[in-house]
Amino acid sequence: MADGVNTTKKVELSDFIKQQKEQHKKMNLKFTWPELCKNIPKCVLYRANQLRQIAYKGLGQCSHEVADEFLMFAVELLIDNKDTITNEQFRELQNRAENLTFEDAQTMLQVIIIIREKFSETVPTNRPMNVYDEGAVGGDVGFSDDVLNLVLERNYPNMSGHSSTSYSTYKKY
């Protein structure tokens, strides 16, 4: 906030995924489903598990890695849809998961929409997102050390600053 005006902007899940894929590519890494799940708001994290169950149902017996690849493909394919899945998108999903029904694909889309909306509501956007900055990405609206120090100074004067052992204990929780 600058001069009492909120200077944050909304970050869309699709933009976040693109940014993370680019950052990971620079490091010769692949942005995976488990990494995306770390950034999904906790209030809808169970929805990610719902997607995984649908993936296993559609894929049949498979490894976690295969399911993770399918889930990333599905999210990237469906992330910008508004309310319904197209026949072409369904065919693309079914080419990768033969047992996937249209109803399950439509459920996946609805779950992705819910996750996308919650992500946009909860992602902190006033700081640049960074793979290594725990407080800067989706899932939890975390506190930076500066904000945490201010909270501690105001509420617990004896615990503020890095010299306090209580601060490090408090920070863990």
N, C-alpha and C positions, 0 to 999 in steps of 0.2 A: 504494500500500500504506500502510495506517495501522496502526501498532503490530503489524507483522508479519502482518496479515490482508489478504488480497487483496480489494480493494473493487471490482474490475472486474466488469462484467456482459457477457454475450454480446449482440452486436448481430446481428440477423437481416438478411439482404439485403433482404427485403421492407420492413422498417422503414427501412433506409438509403435505399432508392429513394423511399419516400414522403417522407422528410425532405428529400431533395435536390430532389424535384419541388416541394415547398412553398417551399423557399428560392429556387429558380430562378424560380418563379412570382412571388414578391415582387419580383424584379428584372426581371420581364417577359421572362424567358428560358425556354427549354425544356430540360429535362434530357434529354440525348441518349445514344445508344448509345456513341459514342466517350468521353463523359465517364464513363459507367458502367465502361467497359473500363479506364480509368485507375485504378479502385479495385478491380479484380479481382486477386486474388493472382497474382503472376507464375508460380507453380508450376502454375496452371491457365489461364493466359492463352491458351495454344494452343487451349483448349476454346472460347473466344470466337470464334476463327478458324474452328473447326469449325462453330459456329452460323451464322457468316456464309456459309460455303460451302453449307450446307443452305438458307439463305434465298435465295441466288442461284439455286440449283437449283429451288426452289419458285416463285420470282417470275419466272424467265426473265430476259431482258435488262432491266436497270433501273439507275437511278442509285444511288450510294452512299447518298444521302439516303433513298430509298425503302426500301432494304434496312435502313438504320438504324432507320427508323420501324417496320418490320415486326418487327425484333428486339426493340425496346423493348416493343412490343405483346405479342409472344410471351412475353417474360420476365415481364411483369406478369400475363399470363393464367395462366402455368404455375408461377409462383414458389412457391405454397403446396401444389402437388400432392405427394403422397407417392411414388407409384410408377407410376401409369398415367394416361394421358390419357383424358378422357371424349369421347364422340362429339360432344357439343355444343362442347367446346373445339376438337376437330379441325375441325368445320364453321366455327367462327369463324376459325381459322387459314387454312383453305382458301379462305374468302371473300376473304382478302387475298392469298393466294399459291395460285393455281389449280393449279399443278403439284406442290404439296406432297403427298407420299404419307403414309399413316398411319405407316409405318415411320420415315420421316424426322421426322415430328412426335414420335413416341415417342423417337427418338434425341435430339431437341432437349430433351425433358423430362429425359432421363437426364443430359445435359450440364448443364442448368440446376441439377439437383439436386447434381451434383458441385461446381459453382461456388458454389452456396448454402452447402454444407457447409464448403468451404474458406474462404469469406468469413467465416463465423461463427467459425472457428478462429483466423483471423489478424488480424481487425480490432482495432486498439487501441481499447479502450472506456473507458479511465480519463480521457479528456479529451473535451470536447464536440466533435462533428463540425462542421466548418465548411468551406464551399466553398473558402475561400481559405487554409486551413491544411493544407499539404501532408502533414504528419505525422499528421494526425488522421483520415484516411479509409482505408478498406479495404486496397487492394493491398499496399503495403509497410508493415511495422511500422517506422515511422520514428522517429528520435530527435528530441526537442525540443532546442533550444539548451542548456537547462539540463543535460539528460542527457549531451549531447555534451561539454559543458564538464567535467562530472564524469569522464567516461571519459578525456578528454584530460589532465586534471589528474593523474589516478591513473597513467596509462600514459606520458604524455609531458609532464612538468612544464613544460618550456620552451615547449610549444605551447598551453597553456591560455590562456583569456581572449581577448578580441576584439582586443587590441593586436598579436597575433602575425600576421604575414603567412602563416605556415605553417598557421594555423587556417583561414583562408579558403580556402587551397588544399586542405586536408584536407576541408573541408566540401563542396566541389564534388564530391568523389568519394564 
